[in-house]
Structures are given as structure tokens and as C-alpha cells.
């Protein structure tokens, strides 16, 4: 699936693929979905955004100004995020990388 | 069953004008192993193709609303593939087990790849197989220097076929091979000349989805352990006007297991912002699972569904990711991915 315009068939995005076969169990799928939300929020909060699971079917992205977007999968989150904040979300931005390096401990 | 994956594999044969695509196709189709192959061509060229499942494509391009450039769907290809599949299901044509699409010499191959990978109906019946790019030993270097399409065709290849080696000099062939290996080190290079046999198994059949070829294919990608760059080598003079001067390939290696969730978030973000400049990404990831590695494979903004290998291809358990990029710096990508791994939940890290 295209990570830029994930509109081409919302279902079955590659980011929904579990890392282990046991993730086919519903409880594991749910836990993995929530884990995706937690990790995404660790990035998104640096842009003033919060992601939440929406009924296990979509994700809800909310900006600090109250703007809300519903998205199908994580591949679409960055396009929605950029619409919300009006600027680029660039993982190669040296300031973003430095912020993560300084404020997140090594796991 | 079309193949072990349950999908009909689609091979794209691309290459610059006059580089020998149709001749290669003609020789491949003469092999009995490919008798159940349907063929879509852009034009009926000078080289006659005599095949019972041959269709012509018209150049109709559809840019999806709100779509990015690499998700330009080739409307003609989509319609032709859907039609072929429907007629196959109705029993009107032979039950083909493979489809080969030959592009025009000037085509950017990415819209063709994105049509196969992302078109909502097609992706339930077809899957992308090896992309085969022909490069002419006589004119290939000139094309790579002057034509961006030629560079892109070589960069997205799974197999590079060097043609006309029988009429080129050995130094010409060696220089072309060197340039191609810096541009796309993950793709094996094969020479084709009238006196050399064409192996359909190596070119088309053995791919990431083939049970026999899967581990071998991944091992081939990972043969690149040192950075090979079109601009970075001290041994090569580089003309900045050259179209492949900004395209380079490198392999990142991570000794510690990578958190799959953090990796997915990082890669979607990278491809969203820089997908136009990530021509290919291929990798084998240790995600801390006790089984084999997870294989990832993408072209620009498009990522294939990840696959789990049943076992590691060697004793090395580190994650290795090959990037073929335009302008992006290896250092920035490596540092960014390492930083995002700090976002992995501690429990996940403890588990690995």
C-alpha cells in the first residue's frame, strides 16, 4: 500500500502485519494495535498531535487546535498530520532526531 | 493455483529504446517452461512476437485524485489485466499462470509497478514478480548518463540483463557492469547474447515469493555489505550533470533486534516525506521473534506485504536493509532509524 496516498484500498496495509505469527489471536491483535498507537504518539506529540484507536477499525488524529481526522491505517497518518499542522513531518529533520536522541532513553 | 503464493506473478520487462527487450522476450517465450504465460506489450515492434496470449496496451494514464505521482495507475494496464483475468476465469482463454508486461523504452516503470501492487482489484489476483531491465552494452552508459528514465529502469530492477555483449568490447561491458553495480548492487547482472542461453528460471521464476528462491533471493540482496555509491567512490570521476550521479545504494546493518512497530512507523514516515527519492528498499529484519527474519520490500511509496522467512539464510542475526536512494544521505537515514528505535516500548525491548 502506498504510504503517501493510502486511499488505494484502505484495508490490508503492510503496517498492520504482525511481527509474530501468534498475533493472529484477537487479543494480540488488539494489543499490537494499541502499541502502534503508543509508538506513533511518541512521534506525533512532538508535532502537537495525538492519535487514538477508534473502535478498533480506524484511528483518530487530533490536533492541539481541536481538528480531528479519521484515518484507516498508519500509512495515512503522516498525510493527515501534515494537513492538521500545515507543515512537513520529516523523520530526517535533524531537530526531530536530536530531540528523540536527547529525550528518549535507549531501550 | 497460479503459483505457490496463490497469485499470478507479473513480470515487468523494461529497458531503454533498442536495448533488446523484445528480443529477450522472444527468446524467453520460446522456452516451454513459459508456455502458460500471457504477454502485454506497448507496441508491436520490429521484432515479431508470435504468441497466442499477446495483447497490446494503449497509453492511457490515470492519476488518482489525491494520489501521489508514483501511484499513477496505468488505466490501460489495469483494464487489460482485469480483462485478461475475467476471460481466463470464463474459460475463454487459456489458464495462464504468469503475465509478462513489456514497457516502452521511454517509460518510467514505477506507474506500471504501482498498478500491479496497488490497484484494488488486481492486487487480489496478481502479484509483482521480478522486474527485468535490459541494458545495451553499446549504448547503456550513454543512456544512463543522459536519460533519467534509463537510470530509474536500472534502479528498480530485480534482474539486470546486459544485452549485445557479443558486439561490445570487454572494457565497455566491464564499465557498464561497474556503473550498474553501483546503481543497483542488489540486482544480479546477466549477459545475453545470441550464443548464450536465457534462463527463465533465474530471470523470472525465482523470486521472493518462490519457496525455492526466497532465501537465495534475500541472500543475494544482502551480498552488499559495503556502500557502493555513484558519487561517493574516490575511484570514479563523477559528472554532476549525469542522471545517476545522485542515485546511490547502501546497506544498513543493525546488530540489535529492531522493534517492528517503531520500524513501521519510521518507514511510513520516511516514505511519506521522501518516497520519491527512495527508489527501492529491501531488507531482512530481526524483530526479536524466535523464528526467521521479516522480509520487507518496497518501491518508492509502495511497500509489499512483509513476509516471514521460515529460517535465517546464514548465522548472522543482524538486520540488514538495502536502500537505493536519490540524494538522501545514508548518515541521516541511519541516525533517524536508530533514534526511532528509542521509541520502542521497553517491554518489547526486554522481550527480545
Boltz contact constraints between the chains, C-beta under 6 A:
constraints:
  - contact:
      token1: [A, 2]
      token2: [B, 71]
      max_distance: 6.0
  - contact:
      token1: [A, 2]
      token2: [B, 118]
      max_distance: 6.0
  - contact:
      token1: [A, 2]
      token2: [B, 301]
      max_distance: 6.0
  - contact:
      token1: [A, 2]
      token2: [B, 302]
      max_distance: 6.0
  - contact:
      token1: [A, 3]
      token2: [B, 268]
      max_distance: 6.0
  - contact:
      token1: [A, 3]
      token2: [B, 271]
      max_distance: 6.0
  - contact:
      token1: [A, 3]
      token2: [B, 272]
      max_distance: 6.0
  - contact:
      token1: [A, 3]
      token2: [B, 301]
      max_distance: 6.0
  - contact:
      token1: [A, 4]
      token2: [B, 68]
      max_distance: 6.0
  - contact:
      token1: [A, 4]
      token2: [B, 272]
      max_distance: 6.0
  - contact:
      token1: [A, 4]
      token2: [B, 275]
      max_distance: 6.0
  - contact:
      token1: [A, 4]
      token2: [B, 301]
      max_distance: 6.0
  - contact:
      token1: [A, 5]
      token2: [B, 66]
      max_distance: 6.0
  - contact:
      token1: [A, 5]
      token2: [B, 67]
      max_distance: 6.0
  - contact:
      token1: [A, 5]
      token2: [B, 68]
      max_distance: 6.0
  - contact:
      token1: [A, 5]
      token2: [B, 71]
      max_distance: 6.0
  - contact:
      token1: [A, 8]
      token2: [B, 118]
      max_distance: 6.0
  - contact:
      token1: [A, 9]
      token2: [B, 120]
      max_distance: 6.0
  - contact:
      token1: [A, 14]
      token2: [B, 303]
      max_distance: 6.0
  - contact:
      token1: [A, 14]
      token2: [B, 305]
      max_distance: 6.0
  - contact:
      token1: [A, 14]
      token2: [B, 306]
      max_distance: 6.0
  - contact:
      token1: [A, 15]
      token2: [B, 264]
      max_distance: 6.0
  - contact:
      token1: [A, 15]
      token2: [B, 268]
      max_distance: 6.0
  - contact:
      token1: [A, 17]
      token2: [B, 306]
      max_distance: 6.0
  - contact:
      token1: [A, 19]
      token2: [B, 260]
      max_distance: 6.0
  - contact:
      token1: [A, 19]
      token2: [B, 287]
      max_distance: 6.0
  - contact:
      token1: [A, 20]
      token2: [B, 289]
      max_distance: 6.0
  - contact:
      token1: [A, 35]
      token2: [B, 261]
      max_distance: 6.0
  - contact:
      token1: [A, 36]
      token2: [B, 261]
      max_distance: 6.0
  - contact:
      token1: [A, 39]
      token2: [B, 261]
      max_distance: 6.0
  - contact:
      token1: [A, 39]
      token2: [B, 262]
      max_distance: 6.0
  - contact:
      token1: [A, 39]
      token2: [B, 265]
      max_distance: 6.0
  - contact:
      token1: [A, 39]
      token2: [B, 343]
      max_distance: 6.0
  - contact:
      token1: [A, 40]
      token2: [B, 265]
      max_distance: 6.0
  - contact:
      token1: [A, 42]
      token2: [B, 343]
      max_distance: 6.0
  - contact:
      token1: [A, 74]
      token2: [B, 268]
      max_distance: 6.0
  - contact:
      token1: [A, 75]
      token2: [B, 268]
      max_distance: 6.0
  - contact:
      token1: [A, 78]
      token2: [B, 269]
      max_distance: 6.0
  - contact:
      token1: [A, 78]
      token2: [B, 272]
      max_distance: 6.0
  - contact:
      token1: [A, 90]
      token2: [B, 273]
      max_distance: 6.0
  - contact:
      token1: [A, 91]
      token2: [B, 266]
      max_distance: 6.0
  - contact:
      token1: [A, 91]
      token2: [B, 269]
      max_distance: 6.0
  - contact:
      token1: [A, 91]
      token2: [B, 270]
      max_distance: 6.0
  - contact:
      token1: [A, 91]
      token2: [B, 336]
      max_distance: 6.0
  - contact:
      token1: [A, 92]
      token2: [B, 332]
      max_distance: 6.0
  - contact:
      token1: [A, 92]
      token2: [B, 336]
      max_distance: 6.0
  - contact:
      token1: [A, 97]
      token2: [B, 335]
      max_distance: 6.0
  - contact:
      token1: [A, 97]
      token2: [B, 336]
      max_distance: 6.0
  - contact:
      token1: [A, 97]
      token2: [B, 339]
      max_distance: 6.0
  - contact:
      token1: [A, 100]
      token2: [B, 339]
      max_distance: 6.0
  - contact:
      token1: [A, 100]
      token2: [B, 342]
      max_distance: 6.0
  - contact:
      token1: [A, 101]
      token2: [B, 339]
      max_distance: 6.0
  - contact:
      token1: [A, 104]
      token2: [B, 342]
      max_distance: 6.0
  - contact:
      token1: [A, 104]
      token2: [B, 343]
      max_distance: 6.0
  - contact:
      token1: [A, 106]
      token2: [B, 342]
      max_distance: 6.0
  - contact:
      token1: [A, 107]
      token2: [B, 344]
      max_distance: 6.0
  - contact:
      token1: [A, 107]
      token2: [B, 346]
      max_distance: 6.0
  - contact:
      token1: [A, 107]
      token2: [B, 349]
      max_distance: 6.0
